Amino acid sequence: MNWIEPIAALLGILSVWYARKENILVFPFGIASVAIYIYICFVARLYANAGINVVYLISNMYGWYMWSRTGDDNQKLQISRNTPSQNILSWIAVAVIYVSVFFLLRRVNSNDSAYLHSWLPWIDASNTAFFLVATILMAVKKLENWQFWIIGNIVSIPIYASQELYFTAIQYTVFLVLAILGRREWREKVRFKGE
């Protein structure tokens, strides 16, 4: 597994780089990266992260479709902000996903006392919840996607380092920087449009 982790990390970094630039290449690089990470996370016993990568695979396909199609006015999907109710719904979704994933992880791993008594299900469910909301918001070009990526990246760095997935921890550090820059760039684009 040692040689595939740096490849997956590099593909992931390229994906986030292109997301930051609002370039549709975010999706093919994202699809390749998450396909590899499904395997890596499963082997590392980060089951929720393996599952979220399956969701990323699907959402990358959906995002690719959404970003490449044109609307009735022949316009591509534009960056926009959440409404106040969408913001509330996003945070409620984080909470519901967190609780659901946490209890699912405990149920699925009920025979693994070492796992149940570790901090892994708590943290694994946390970054899964933030990343799931982020990926849905990214697919529809909502500015707020970046705040969820930022929080999830902060949570993920120590998780992967503790599992000795050092390339992945470095990748999430780069993701954090790119997410901060991406939020700044997308916010300027929204401001330029007058939203």
NORMO-V304987 format. One record per backbone hydrogen bond with DSSP energy under -1.0 kcal/mol. NH is the residue of the N-H (numbers start at 1). CO is the residue of the C=O. E is the energy in kcal/mol with one decimal. If there is no record, write none. Layout:
# NORMO-V304987
nh co e
NH CO E
NH CO E
This chain:
# NORMO-V304987
nh co e
5 1 -1.6
8 4 -2.7
9 5 -2.6
10 6 -2.5
11 7 -2.5
12 8 -2.3
13 9 -2.6
14 10 -2.5
15 11 -2.0
16 12 -2.4
17 13 -2.6
18 14 -2.3
19 15 -2.0
20 16 -2.7
21 17 -1.4
22 19 -1.6
23 18 -3.0
26 23 -2.1
27 24 -1.7
29 25 -1.6
30 26 -1.7
31 27 -2.8
32 28 -2.0
33 29 -2.3
34 30 -2.7
35 31 -1.8
36 32 -1.5
37 33 -2.3
38 34 -1.7
40 36 -2.0
41 37 -2.7
42 38 -1.6
43 39 -2.3
44 40 -1.9
45 42 -1.3
46 41 -2.7
47 45 -1.0
50 46 -2.1
51 47 -2.6
52 48 -2.9
53 49 -1.6
54 50 -1.2
55 51 -1.8
56 52 -2.7
57 53 -2.1
58 54 -1.9
59 55 -3.3
60 56 -2.9
61 57 -1.6
62 58 -2.4
63 59 -3.4
64 60 -2.4
65 61 -1.9
66 62 -3.0
67 63 -3.2
68 64 -1.4
69 65 -1.4
71 75 -2.7
74 71 -1.9
80 141 -2.3
87 83 -2.2
88 84 -2.2
89 85 -2.5
90 86 -2.3
91 87 -2.1
92 88 -2.4
93 89 -2.5
94 90 -1.9
95 91 -2.0
96 92 -2.8
97 93 -2.8
98 94 -2.6
99 95 -2.4
100 96 -2.5
101 97 -3.1
102 98 -2.7
103 99 -2.3
104 100 -2.2
105 101 -2.9
106 102 -2.2
107 103 -2.2
108 104 -3.0
109 105 -2.0
110 107 -1.4
112 109 -2.1
116 112 -2.5
117 113 -2.0
118 115 -1.3
123 119 -2.2
124 120 -3.2
125 121 -1.8
126 122 -1.4
127 123 -2.5
128 124 -1.5
129 125 -2.1
130 126 -2.1
131 127 -2.6
132 128 -2.3
133 129 -1.8
134 130 -2.3
135 131 -2.6
136 132 -1.7
137 133 -2.3
138 134 -2.4
139 135 -1.8
141 138 -1.8
142 137 -2.7
143 80 -2.8
145 142 -2.0
146 143 -1.6
148 144 -1.1
149 145 -1.9
150 146 -2.7
151 147 -2.0
152 148 -2.4
153 149 -2.7
154 150 -2.1
155 151 -2.0
156 152 -2.3
157 153 -2.0
160 156 -2.5
161 157 -1.9
162 158 -2.3
163 159 -1.1
164 161 -1.7
165 160 -2.9
169 165 -2.2
170 166 -2.5
171 167 -2.5
172 168 -2.5
173 169 -1.4
174 170 -2.4
175 171 -2.9
176 172 -2.0
177 173 -1.8
178 174 -2.9
179 175 -2.9
180 176 -2.1
181 177 -2.4
182 178 -3.3
183 179 -2.6
184 180 -1.8
185 181 -2.7
186 182 -2.9
187 183 -2.4
188 184 -1.8
189 185 -1.8
190 186 -2.3
191 187 -2.5
192 188 -2.7
193 189 -1.5
194 191 -1.1
195 190 -2.1
